[in-house]
Amino acid sequence: MSTDHAGAKAAAEEARPGKATGAPRHEPRPGPRHGPVLDLPLDLDKLFAARLQAVRARPYLAAALFALHTVESPRVPTMAVDRHWRCYVSPAFVARTSVEDLAAVWVHEVSHLLRDHHGRSERLVRERGLTGPAERLRMNIAADFEINDDAFGDGLALPEDAVHPAKLGLPEGHLMEDYLRWFQLGPRTHDLAWLECGSGADGLDRDWEWGPDGADGLSTQERDAVRFRVAQGINGRPGSASRGWRRWAEEAFHPPQPWRQLLGAAIRSAVSGGGAGEDYTYGRPSRRSAGVPGAVLPSLRRRPPRVCIVIDTSGSVSDAELGSALLEVTAISRAVGGRRDLVTVVPCDAVAQLAHPLCRSEGIPLTGGGGTDLRSGFARALRTRPGPDVIVVLTDGYTRWPAARPPCRTVVGLFPRLPPTGSWDEDDPAYIPDRPPEWARTVTLGAAAAPR
């Protein structure tokens, strides 16, 4: 980006590709209004002393901070990073900024890279169509909100001009994607147009960056290794990290999977497999009848599959999870072609309730609240007539499972639970619930797990 500051107000209104870093701004950006940029050498001793202070304040970020390669660049107003883990530093900014504030900027810039703001911004461009300079600026501001709401304190100075959610009256503790929905550029963001974080924050390459073919960038494998080491440090000493970093570290070890797509794929695989929804009919005689004179042979026809959904309504399943289960019922009906007359729902805790044909998912009474024994739910599902081609079970897994494989395909959707730490069954303190049987296709709902 050019260092020309003459159009700062117009830039805010037109939202040119400026970046909001949340880095401290102790004096206006160098430009024609404030005289020429001084030709200063980069004070590496001061810069690296600030990095060392950042490491002391946030030891779990040490691997990432030392992985950044420093590039002297008078074309950036403060400090900026590209997606290849290079950190571009303005010598004038280092000269006029204290070591304490520089340490905060180090942590801020490396946070963009660790949290993959550039990759997430590119996904937003594809999914929401957020193109153009204004949207790139909004992405960077939203990314700064995600970082700065809990980045400072505990040995790390709060920069005077840090971009904080409170500036726009927004709550703390949310992700970049959430903040993007809650604000637009306007008068309250005018003073953010001069800020610049580089492609490491919003995914948009700058002309002053070295690019993928430049020297000293990290490969994809090296970046992943750095993230893994940082996540290990946070999980090893969780008390020393903020809530936002603990959340990031958990997802770094267990990246979220598109579980709804996985569940839908498992159901579609089950209902489309050989034998599901197949029956003999004399409505269209078999072509083999020509080889058997005087006999009419039935043909094998495929009909829409019948699905029975067993929903765990025991006391260990929350109301929110029951609501999620109803959403999945609607999605399952779409997976079988929208034929709601072929979908049946069986609420079950310790005893299976009546089987309800699906008319409207919100009208299904999910009664229960006691213990859990889904074996009765399986038995009820198999007694429905006509019998199901596929049984889908939505449960937290705290149940006993049938000893024998049902005569139809089974898909299990598990609500996520922590491993049991004590007694689960008061009548049998040594009991630990089993994983679903091998004959069931299992998907963990709302958590990072792939189907078995």
C-alpha positions as CSV (number, residue, x, y, z in Angstrom):
1,M,0.0,0.0,0.0
2,S,1.2,3.5,-0.7
3,T,2.2,5.7,2.3
4,D,0.3,8.7,0.9
5,H,-1.9,9.8,3.7
6,A,-3.6,12.7,1.9
7,G,-6.8,10.8,1.2
8,A,-7.3,9.2,4.7
9,K,-10.8,10.5,5.1
10,A,-11.8,9.6,1.6
11,A,-10.2,6.2,2.2
12,A,-12.4,5.6,5.2
13,E,-15.5,6.5,3.2
14,E,-14.6,4.6,0.1
15,A,-12.9,1.7,2.2
16,R,-9.9,1.3,0.0
17,P,-7.8,-1.8,0.8
18,G,-6.4,-0.5,4.1
19,K,-5.9,-2.8,7.0
20,A,-6.8,-2.6,10.7
21,T,-4.2,-4.2,12.8
22,G,-5.1,-2.9,16.2
23,A,-1.4,-2.0,16.6
24,P,-0.6,1.2,18.6
25,R,-0.6,4.4,16.7
26,H,1.2,7.0,18.7
27,E,1.5,9.6,15.9
28,P,-0.1,10.0,12.5
29,R,1.0,7.8,9.6
30,P,4.0,9.2,7.7
31,G,3.0,10.9,4.5
32,P,2.9,14.2,2.7
33,R,0.9,15.9,5.5
34,H,3.5,14.9,8.0
35,G,6.7,15.3,6.1
36,P,8.8,12.7,4.2
37,V,9.4,9.3,5.7
38,L,12.7,9.4,7.6
39,D,15.3,7.1,6.1
40,L,16.1,5.3,9.4
41,P,17.9,2.0,9.8
42,L,15.8,-0.7,11.5
43,D,16.7,-1.0,15.1
44,L,16.9,-4.8,15.3
45,D,18.1,-4.8,18.9
46,K,15.0,-2.9,20.1
47,L,12.7,-5.0,17.9
48,F,14.1,-8.3,19.1
49,A,14.1,-7.1,22.7
50,A,10.4,-6.5,22.3
51,R,9.9,-10.0,20.9
52,L,11.7,-11.5,23.9
53,Q,9.4,-9.5,26.2
54,A,6.4,-10.9,24.2
55,V,7.8,-14.4,24.7
56,R,8.1,-13.9,28.5
57,A,4.6,-12.6,28.6
58,R,3.1,-15.3,26.4
59,P,5.5,-18.3,26.5
60,Y,3.1,-20.6,24.7
61,L,3.5,-18.3,21.6
62,A,7.3,-18.6,21.6
63,A,7.5,-21.1,18.7
64,A,5.4,-18.9,16.5
65,L,7.1,-15.6,17.4
66,F,10.6,-17.0,16.6
67,A,9.3,-18.6,13.4
68,L,8.5,-15.2,11.9
69,H,11.1,-13.8,9.5
70,T,11.6,-10.1,9.8
71,V,11.6,-7.9,6.7
72,E,12.5,-4.2,6.8
73,S,9.9,-2.2,4.9
74,P,9.3,1.5,5.1
75,R,6.1,1.0,3.0
76,V,4.1,-0.4,6.0
77,P,2.9,2.1,8.6
78,T,3.6,-0.2,11.6
79,M,4.1,-4.0,11.4
80,A,2.3,-6.4,9.0
81,V,2.5,-10.1,8.2
82,D,2.0,-12.0,5.0
83,R,0.5,-15.5,4.7
84,H,3.9,-17.0,4.4
85,W,5.0,-16.0,7.9
86,R,7.1,-13.0,7.1
87,C,6.8,-9.9,9.3
88,Y,7.3,-6.5,7.6
89,V,8.5,-3.8,9.9
90,S,8.6,-0.1,9.5
91,P,11.9,1.4,10.9
92,A,10.2,4.7,11.7
93,F,7.5,2.9,13.7
94,V,10.1,0.9,15.7
95,A,12.0,4.1,16.4
96,R,9.0,5.9,17.9
97,T,7.4,3.0,19.8
98,S,8.3,1.7,23.2
99,V,9.5,-1.8,23.7
100,E,6.4,-2.6,25.8
101,D,4.1,-1.6,22.9
102,L,6.2,-3.4,20.3
103,A,5.8,-6.6,22.3
104,A,2.1,-6.2,22.1
105,V,2.3,-5.7,18.3
106,W,4.4,-8.8,17.9
107,V,1.7,-10.9,19.7
108,H,-1.1,-9.2,17.7
109,E,0.5,-9.9,14.3
110,V,1.5,-13.5,15.0
111,S,-2.1,-14.1,16.3
112,H,-3.4,-13.4,12.7
113,L,-1.3,-16.2,11.4
114,L,-1.9,-18.7,14.1
115,R,-5.7,-18.2,13.8
116,D,-5.5,-18.6,10.0
117,H,-7.3,-15.3,9.4
118,H,-6.1,-15.2,5.8
119,G,-7.5,-18.7,5.1
120,R,-10.8,-17.9,6.9
121,S,-11.1,-14.6,5.0
122,E,-10.7,-16.4,1.7
123,R,-13.4,-18.9,2.7
124,L,-15.7,-15.9,3.5
125,V,-15.0,-14.5,0.1
126,R,-16.1,-17.7,-1.5
127,E,-19.1,-18.5,0.7
128,R,-20.6,-15.0,1.3
129,G,-19.3,-13.2,-1.8
130,L,-17.5,-10.6,0.3
131,T,-15.4,-9.0,-2.4
132,G,-14.0,-5.5,-2.8
133,P,-11.8,-3.3,-0.6
134,A,-14.6,-2.4,1.9
135,E,-15.1,-6.1,2.7
136,R,-11.4,-6.8,3.1
137,L,-11.2,-3.9,5.5
138,R,-14.1,-5.2,7.5
139,M,-12.5,-8.7,7.6
140,N,-9.4,-7.2,9.1
141,I,-11.3,-5.2,11.7
142,A,-13.3,-8.2,12.7
143,A,-10.1,-10.3,12.9
144,D,-8.7,-7.7,15.2
145,F,-11.8,-7.8,17.4
146,E,-11.3,-11.6,17.8
147,I,-7.7,-11.1,18.8
148,N,-7.8,-8.0,20.9
149,D,-10.7,-8.7,23.2
150,D,-8.5,-10.9,25.5
151,A,-4.9,-10.5,24.1
152,F,-3.5,-8.0,26.6
153,G,-2.8,-7.7,30.3
154,D,-0.8,-10.2,32.4
155,G,2.5,-8.7,31.4
156,L,1.5,-7.4,27.9
157,A,0.7,-3.7,27.6
158,L,-2.6,-2.6,26.1
159,P,-1.8,-0.4,23.1
160,E,-3.5,3.0,23.2
161,D,-5.2,2.6,19.8
162,A,-6.0,-1.1,20.0
163,V,-9.0,-2.0,17.9
164,H,-11.5,-3.5,20.4
165,P,-15.1,-4.7,20.1
166,A,-16.2,-2.1,22.6
167,K,-15.2,0.6,20.1
168,L,-18.4,-0.3,18.2
169,G,-20.4,-1.4,21.2
170,L,-20.0,-5.2,20.4
171,P,-19.6,-8.0,23.0
172,E,-16.3,-9.7,23.6
173,G,-15.3,-13.4,23.1
174,H,-16.6,-14.0,19.6
175,L,-15.0,-15.0,16.3
176,M,-14.2,-13.0,13.3
177,E,-17.1,-14.5,11.4
178,D,-19.5,-13.4,14.1
179,Y,-18.2,-9.8,14.2
180,L,-18.5,-9.5,10.4
181,R,-22.3,-9.9,10.7
182,W,-22.6,-7.2,13.4
183,F,-21.1,-4.1,11.9
184,Q,-20.6,-2.1,8.7
185,L,-18.1,0.6,7.8
186,G,-19.3,4.0,8.8
187,P,-18.4,7.1,10.9
188,R,-17.2,5.1,13.8
189,T,-14.6,3.2,11.6
190,H,-13.3,6.3,9.8
191,D,-10.1,6.4,11.9
192,L,-9.2,2.8,11.0
193,A,-8.6,3.3,7.3
194,W,-4.8,3.9,7.8
195,L,-4.2,0.6,9.6
196,E,-2.5,-2.2,7.7
197,C,-1.9,-5.9,8.6
198,G,-1.0,-7.5,5.3
199,S,-2.2,-10.6,3.6
200,G,-1.7,-12.6,6.8
201,A,-4.9,-10.9,8.1
202,D,-7.3,-10.8,5.2
203,G,-5.8,-13.0,2.5
204,L,-5.3,-10.2,-0.1
205,D,-1.7,-10.0,-1.4
206,R,0.1,-6.6,-1.3
207,D,2.5,-5.3,-3.9
208,W,5.2,-4.8,-1.2
209,E,5.0,-8.5,-0.1
210,W,7.6,-11.0,-1.3
211,G,4.9,-13.5,-2.3
212,P,5.0,-17.3,-2.4
213,D,8.3,-17.4,-4.4
214,G,10.2,-15.0,-2.1
215,A,12.8,-16.1,0.4
216,D,12.4,-17.1,4.0
217,G,8.7,-18.1,3.8
218,L,7.4,-21.1,5.7
219,S,5.9,-24.1,3.8
220,T,2.4,-25.4,4.6
221,Q,3.9,-28.2,6.6
222,E,6.1,-25.9,8.6
223,R,3.2,-23.6,9.4
224,D,1.1,-26.5,10.6
225,A,4.1,-27.7,12.8
226,V,4.3,-24.3,14.4
227,R,0.6,-24.2,15.1
228,F,0.7,-27.7,16.6
229,R,3.6,-26.7,18.9
230,V,1.8,-23.6,20.1
231,A,-1.4,-25.7,20.7
232,Q,0.6,-28.2,22.7
233,G,2.0,-25.4,24.9
234,I,-1.4,-24.0,25.6
235,N,-3.0,-27.4,26.4
236,G,0.0,-28.3,28.5
237,R,-0.6,-25.3,30.8
238,P,-4.2,-24.2,30.2
239,G,-4.3,-21.9,33.2
240,S,-1.8,-19.5,31.6
241,A,-3.7,-18.9,28.4
242,S,-6.8,-16.8,27.8
243,R,-10.2,-18.3,26.9
244,G,-9.8,-17.4,23.3
245,W,-6.5,-19.1,23.0
246,R,-7.7,-22.2,24.8
247,R,-10.6,-22.4,22.4
248,W,-8.2,-22.1,19.5
249,A,-5.9,-24.8,20.8
250,E,-8.7,-27.2,21.2
251,E,-9.7,-26.7,17.6
252,A,-6.1,-26.9,16.4
253,F,-5.8,-30.4,17.9
254,H,-9.3,-31.4,16.8
255,P,-10.2,-29.4,13.7
256,P,-14.0,-29.1,13.3
257,Q,-15.5,-31.4,10.7
258,P,-18.7,-30.7,8.7
259,W,-20.6,-33.2,10.8
260,R,-24.0,-32.4,9.1
261,Q,-22.5,-33.3,5.8
262,L,-21.0,-36.4,7.3
263,L,-24.3,-37.4,8.8
264,G,-26.2,-36.8,5.6
265,A,-23.6,-38.8,3.6
266,A,-23.9,-41.7,6.1
267,I,-27.6,-41.7,5.7
268,R,-27.6,-41.5,2.0
269,S,-25.0,-44.3,1.8
270,A,-27.3,-46.4,4.0
271,V,-30.5,-45.8,2.1
272,S,-28.8,-46.3,-1.3
273,G,-27.0,-49.5,-0.5
274,G,-28.0,-52.8,-2.0
275,G,-31.1,-54.3,-0.4
276,A,-32.4,-51.0,1.0
277,G,-35.7,-50.1,-0.5
278,E,-35.8,-53.1,-2.8
279,D,-38.7,-55.4,-3.2
280,Y,-40.2,-57.8,-5.8
281,T,-43.2,-56.8,-7.8
282,Y,-45.4,-58.4,-10.5
283,G,-46.4,-54.9,-11.8
284,R,-43.6,-55.2,-14.3
285,P,-42.7,-58.8,-15.0
286,S,-39.0,-59.8,-15.1
287,R,-37.3,-60.0,-18.5
288,R,-36.3,-63.5,-17.5
289,S,-39.9,-64.6,-17.8
290,A,-39.2,-65.1,-21.5
291,G,-36.9,-68.0,-20.6
292,V,-39.6,-69.8,-18.5
293,P,-42.7,-70.4,-20.7
294,G,-45.9,-70.4,-18.9
295,A,-44.5,-68.6,-15.8
296,V,-44.5,-65.0,-14.8
297,L,-41.5,-64.0,-12.7
298,P,-41.5,-60.8,-10.6
299,S,-39.0,-58.1,-11.1
300,L,-36.9,-56.4,-8.5
301,R,-38.0,-52.8,-8.1
302,R,-36.5,-50.0,-6.1
303,R,-38.9,-48.0,-3.9
304,P,-38.1,-45.0,-1.6
305,P,-36.5,-46.4,1.6
306,R,-38.2,-46.3,4.9
307,V,-36.3,-44.6,7.8
308,C,-37.0,-44.9,11.5
309,I,-35.4,-42.3,13.8
310,V,-34.8,-43.2,17.4
311,I,-34.3,-40.1,19.5
312,D,-32.7,-40.4,23.0
313,T,-35.0,-38.4,25.4
314,S,-33.3,-39.4,28.6
315,G,-32.4,-36.9,31.4
316,S,-28.8,-36.7,30.2
317,V,-29.8,-35.1,26.9
318,S,-30.3,-31.3,27.0
319,D,-33.2,-29.4,25.6
320,A,-30.8,-27.8,23.1
321,E,-29.7,-31.2,21.9
322,L,-33.4,-32.3,21.5
323,G,-34.0,-29.2,19.4
324,S,-30.9,-30.1,17.3
325,A,-32.4,-33.6,17.0
326,L,-35.6,-32.2,15.5
327,L,-33.5,-30.3,13.0
328,E,-31.8,-33.5,12.0
329,V,-35.2,-35.2,11.5
330,T,-36.1,-32.6,8.9
331,A,-32.7,-32.9,7.2
332,I,-33.1,-36.7,7.2
333,S,-36.5,-36.4,5.5
334,R,-34.8,-34.4,2.8
335,A,-32.1,-37.1,2.4
336,V,-34.7,-39.6,1.5
337,G,-36.4,-37.5,-1.1
338,G,-38.8,-35.5,1.0
339,R,-41.2,-38.5,1.5
340,R,-42.2,-37.7,5.1
341,D,-44.7,-40.6,5.0
342,L,-41.7,-42.9,4.9
343,V,-40.1,-41.4,8.1
344,T,-41.0,-42.5,11.6
345,V,-39.8,-41.1,14.9
346,V,-39.5,-43.1,18.1
347,P,-38.7,-41.1,21.3
348,C,-37.0,-43.3,23.8
349,D,-35.4,-43.0,27.3
350,A,-35.6,-46.2,29.4
351,V,-38.7,-47.3,27.5
352,A,-39.6,-46.6,23.9
353,Q,-42.6,-44.4,23.3
354,L,-45.1,-44.6,20.5
355,A,-43.8,-44.5,16.9
356,H,-44.9,-41.2,15.3
357,P,-45.2,-40.8,11.5
358,L,-43.4,-37.6,10.4
359,C,-45.8,-34.9,9.4
360,R,-44.2,-31.8,10.9
361,S,-41.0,-32.3,12.9
362,E,-41.9,-29.5,15.4
363,G,-45.1,-31.5,16.3
364,I,-43.3,-34.6,17.5
365,P,-43.7,-35.1,21.3
366,L,-40.3,-35.8,22.7
367,T,-41.3,-37.2,26.0
368,G,-39.0,-38.9,28.5
369,G,-36.5,-37.6,31.0
370,G,-35.6,-40.8,32.8
371,G,-32.8,-43.3,32.3
372,T,-31.5,-44.6,29.0
373,D,-31.9,-48.0,27.3
374,L,-32.1,-47.6,23.5
375,R,-32.5,-51.4,23.1
376,S,-36.2,-50.9,23.6
377,G,-36.1,-48.1,20.9
378,F,-34.5,-50.5,18.5
379,A,-37.1,-53.1,19.2
380,R,-40.0,-50.6,18.7
381,A,-38.4,-49.4,15.4
382,L,-38.2,-53.0,14.1
383,R,-41.8,-53.6,15.0
384,T,-43.1,-50.8,12.9
385,R,-45.0,-51.9,9.8
386,P,-43.8,-51.8,7.1
387,G,-40.4,-52.4,8.6
388,P,-37.6,-49.8,8.2
389,D,-34.8,-50.1,5.7
390,V,-32.6,-47.8,7.9
391,I,-32.6,-47.0,11.6
392,V,-31.0,-43.6,12.6
393,V,-30.3,-43.2,16.3
394,L,-29.6,-39.7,17.8
395,T,-28.2,-40.1,21.3
396,D,-25.4,-39.1,23.8
397,G,-24.2,-42.7,23.8
398,Y,-24.9,-43.4,27.5
399,T,-26.9,-46.5,26.8
400,R,-26.6,-50.2,26.2
401,W,-26.8,-51.4,22.6
402,P,-28.5,-54.4,21.1
403,A,-26.4,-57.6,21.3
404,A,-27.3,-58.6,17.7
405,R,-27.1,-56.6,14.5
406,P,-30.5,-55.4,13.3
407,P,-31.8,-56.7,10.0
408,C,-31.4,-53.3,8.5
409,R,-28.7,-50.6,8.2
410,T,-28.0,-48.4,11.2
411,V,-26.6,-44.9,11.5
412,V,-25.8,-43.4,15.0
413,G,-25.5,-39.6,15.6
414,L,-23.7,-39.0,18.9
415,F,-24.1,-35.8,20.9
416,P,-20.5,-34.9,22.1
417,R,-19.6,-35.8,25.6
418,L,-16.5,-35.7,27.7
419,P,-15.1,-39.1,28.7
420,P,-16.8,-40.4,31.9
421,T,-14.8,-39.6,35.0
422,G,-16.9,-41.5,37.6
423,S,-20.0,-43.6,38.1
424,W,-22.5,-43.5,35.3
425,D,-24.9,-46.2,36.6
426,E,-25.7,-45.9,40.3
427,D,-26.6,-49.7,40.3
428,D,-23.2,-50.6,38.8
429,P,-20.5,-48.1,39.7
430,A,-17.9,-49.8,37.5
431,Y,-20.0,-49.4,34.3
432,I,-18.6,-47.3,31.5
433,P,-20.8,-46.8,28.4
434,D,-19.6,-48.6,25.3
435,R,-19.0,-47.0,21.9
436,P,-21.7,-47.8,19.4
437,P,-21.2,-51.3,17.8
438,E,-19.1,-51.8,14.8
439,W,-22.1,-52.6,12.6
440,A,-23.4,-49.0,13.1
441,R,-22.1,-46.1,11.0
442,T,-21.2,-43.4,13.7
443,V,-21.0,-39.6,13.4
444,T,-20.3,-37.3,16.3
445,L,-22.7,-34.3,16.1
446,G,-21.4,-30.8,16.6
447,A,-17.8,-32.0,17.2
448,A,-14.7,-32.9,15.4
449,A,-15.2,-36.5,14.5
450,A,-15.5,-38.5,11.3
451,P,-17.7,-41.4,10.7
452,R,-16.4,-44.8,11.6
